[in-house]
Amino acid sequence: MVKKHKNVTIMKLFNMALENKKLHHNVYVVELSKEVLKIKKFMDANPKYIKGKPCVYVGMTGLEPNARFNKHKLGIKSNTYVQKYGIKLLPNLYEKFNPMTFNDAESKEKEIAEDLRNNGYCVWYG
């Protein structure tokens, strides 16, 4: 009986660890310099941009957002816009969603980007 109880406890711990591993992806939003507005490709992707609204990059990662932002700035698997124009993270736009599964992060990245774009932000994501 003790052995069975031990196995059940071990299995519960294993399942909890597995679930925590699944919830290790994060979305993040980076404020970009207004200099990015000079890039035609960026502006073409944002025809409804409202002058004065922020320019942002929305991404997802298996890392903590700060670590991912630092990698962008160092040029490690970076997005060009974040590397050249990234200013800072905007946690008020994403931290309430983290952490999540890979699939949820993939969906949430697009959802946040589209929501911000629909609100006049200049957005790049992916």
C-alpha positions, -999 to +999 in steps of 0.1 A: +000+000+000+028+024+008+045+016-025+013+023-044+009+056-026+045+065-034+040+058-071+008+079-072+027+108-056+056+104-080+032+103-109+014+134-097+048+152-093+058+141-128+026+153-143+029+187-125+065+191-138+054+181-173+026+207-172+050+234-159+073+226-188+045+231-213+038+265-198+072+280-204+066+302-234+060+339-232+048+367-255+065+401-253+062+436-268+091+459-276+088+496-281+106+507-312+121+541-320+101+563-344+130+560-368+114+528-379+087+549-395+112+558-423+112+522-435+087+517-464+082+480-457+073+487-421+049+514-430+033+494-458+024+468-432+007+495-411-016+515-434-039+524-404-011+538-382-022+568-362+006+594-359+019+597-324+010+561-314+038+538-304+058+516-328+062+481-315+074+446-322+054+416-308+072+383-303+070+350-285+098+330-269+107+301-247+129+324-227+121+352-202+112+383-222+142+403-208+166+375-219+150+375-254+152+413-257+189+412-248+195+385-275+177+407-300+199+437-291+231+415-294+221+402-328+214+366-316+185+352-336+173+388-338+146+406-356+163+435-375+138+461-363+143+451-327+181+450-330+183+484-347+153+503-332+143+484-300+141+507-270+125+487-241+100+461-232+064+471-226+054+446-199+020+462-193+010+450-228+019+413-223+029+401-188-007+392-177-007+365-204+026+347-194+035+319-192+017+297-216+021+268-240+038+271-273+005+270-292-011+295-270+019+319-273+018+315-311-019+325-311-015+353-285+014+369-304-008+374-334-038+384-313-018+411-295-002+424-327-036+427-345-052+443-314-025+469-312-025+475-350-063+479-349-058+506-322-035+526-344-001+513-333+026+507-359+033+469-354+057+442-366+054+407-353+067+372-358 
